[in-house]
């Protein structure tokens, strides 16, 4: 059988990235109790294509992923990209995987247990060197310090998200980023709260009011002090409770 993708292309135009996207496949991650669990993840797998090549071999991307059903780690992703480059005869390979991590939560007073869903994205690229970006999106509560200073000091709060993306040396765990965001907002977000828990969360928020500008700066300050981090992007967005718009702030820095 003649394989069309193996025929030469005379236009002389290289393709930066070609491959498959939105493939849902099992991935092994660290579960809420620290033990490995298998979860559905979404994968984009790409390689570059030489100017004289007509097409790529889509089936080989899935074959490579199936051969690397290992934990989603920097080491595992690098091995996957090396296999993609070798099997497809390319100079560069890229993988993006997205999944939901469930982080344990315990009510501050009742100690009722639940888990918080946090979106995780890993983007890995292999050319002459290996590059990896870990991004975690964490729900967070902020209480406006301006509202506390108004007559009556009622104070209004909102739930938002903080997204922290990092390039790093060594190991950075998803849970570390979640804990960092918890510390930098007004209060953590809990799926399960009893009445006494709610009171404690609100009191904690009033003791730690932050503007969205404070939130991203608090996170950036902590990342600046972490010797493992050599690049980061911090984004925060509040679902405003008293305005007909959302609030946004971002900081990106290379160290």
N, C-alpha and C positions, 0 to 999 in steps of 0.2 A: 504494500500500500504506500502511495506517495504521501509524504507528510508535508503539507503546504508550508508549515512554519519553518521547515528546514531549508526552504528555497532561499536563494540570495535576494536581497533587495537593492536595487540600483540607485535609489534616491539619496543615499549617503547621509541620512539623518539619524543620529543616535537617539535613543529614547531613555530619558532619565530614570523612569521607574515604570515597570510593568509587572503585573502579577494578579493576585486574587485579593479581594476585600470582603469583609463582612462574613467570614467563615466562622460559624459557631462550633467550637470544639472543646473537649474537656481540658482543663488545666489544673495542676496541683498547686495549691497555695497553703499558707498557714491558716488554720482554722481559729475560731474564737478562743479555744483552750490551748492553742499553741501547737497542736498536732496537725499533720498534713491532711487536707481534705481536697476532694476533687469537685470543681465547680465548672459550670459552663462559662466560657470566655469567648470573646470575639477577636478574630485575628485578621490582620492585613499582612500579607507576605509579598514582598516586591524585590525585583532585581533590576539592574540596568541592562539595556540591550544594545549591542554593537550596531553601527550604522549599516552594515551589510547583512544583518540578520532580519528575516521577514517576520518572525514571531517567536514566542516563547512556548514552553510546554507547561500548561496549566496543571496537569496531573502531578508533576514533579514537586510542586509546592506542597500539596497535601501529603505526598509520600514523605517529604522531608519532615513535616510536622508530626506525622505518625511515628516516624523513627525517633523523634525527640519528645516523647510523652513524659518529660521529666518536669520537676518543679520549675515554676516561673521564677527564675533567678538570673542575675547577670551571667553566670557561668553557663546556664542552660540556654539562654538566648544567644549567647555568642556561638555556642556549638551549633545551634539551629542555623544561624546566618552563614557559618562556614560551610555547612552542608548545602545550603541553597546556592551559594556561589559555585561550589564544586559541581553540583548536579546540573546547573543551568549554564555553566561556562561563562559566568559574569564576573565583573570586577568589583561590584558592590551589591550589597543586599540590605534590606530593611525589614523589620518586623514591628508591628504595633499590636499590642494585646490589651484588651479592656475587660475588666471583671469587677464584681462587687465583693468587697471584703466586709465581713461582719465583725464589728469590734464589741467586746463585752462591755456592758454598762450595768452599774449598780446604783439604785436610788440612794441619795445622800443620807437619808434618815431611815427609810424602811428597809434598805438594802435589797429591795426587789430587783431581780435580775432580768435583763433583756439584752438585745444586741442592736447596735447602730449600724446602718448600711452606709458604707463609704465607697465611692467610685474610685477605682485605681486604673491608671493607664501607664504602660511601659512602652517606650519607643526606643528601639535599638537599631543602630546603623553600623555596618562594617564596610569600611573602605581600606585605606592603608592602616587605620587604627579603628578601635571599637568605641562607639559613643552610646551612652545610655541615659535616658531621662525618665525619672520616676515622678509621676504626678498623682496626688491624692486630693480628692475633694471631700471636705468635711463639713457637715452642718454645724452651725454655731449660732449662739444667741448674743446679741449686742443690745445694750441699753443706752439711749442717747443721754449724754451728760448735760446737754443744753436743756432738756425737758425737766431735769431735776431742779434746775435753778429757776424755773418759772414759778410764779405765785402758786402756792399749794404743793409744789414739788412732786406732782403725780408721777412723772417719769413714764416714758413709753419705750417698749422694747420691740425687737423684731427678730425673726429667725432668718438667717441667711446662710451662705456657704463661703468657705475659704478654700481656694485651690492652690496647693503648694507643689511646684515642680522643681526638681533638683537634679543637677549633675554632681556626682560625688565619688569619693575614693572609699574603698572598704565596703562596709555594709550599712545601709540605712533601712530600717524596718518601717513598714506601713504604720504600725502602732506608734512609733516615735513621732511621726508627723501628726497623727490624730491627737496625741497628748499635747503636742506643741500648740496646735490650734485651740484646744480646750483651755490652755493656760493663757492664751493671748486675747481671748474674747471676754465678754462679760460673764458668761456661764456656758457650760457644756449643754448639749441637747440630749434628752433622754426619751426613748420610746415609751418607757413605763415610769409613771410618777404617781405616788399616792399624795393625799392632801398635804401631809407634813413635808413631803419631798418638794412639792410645788412652792410652798412657803420658803423653804430653804434656798431653792434655786432663785427665786425672786429677790430674796434678801442678799444673796451672793452677787447677783447682777447689780443691785443698787450700790454695793460696796466696790464694784469694779466697772463703772460705766465707761464705755469707749465709743468714740466716733468710728466710722468705717476707716478713716485715715489712721486712727490710733491702732486699729486692728492690723492693718497691713504693715505699719511701722513696727509694731510689737513683734510680729512674726519675722520681719526682716532683721531686726536687731538680734534675735535669737539665732537666725541662720548665719549672720555675720560672725558670730562667736564660735561657730562649729567648724573646726579645722577640716572636717571631711568634705564640706560643701564648697565647690568651686564655681558654681553658677546656680542661680535660682530665679524663679518667677513666682510672685505671690499675687493672686487676684482674689478680691472679695466682692460679693454682691449681696446687698440686703434687700429682702422683700419688704419694703417700707409699709408700716402699719398705719401711718397717718398721712401719707402722700400718695398721689396718683402717679407714682413712678418708683423705680428702684434706685438704689445708690450703688456706686461702683468705685473701686480704687485698685491700683495695681503698682507693683514695683518689680523691676527686673534688673539683675545685677550680675556681672561676672567678676570673680575675685582672682 
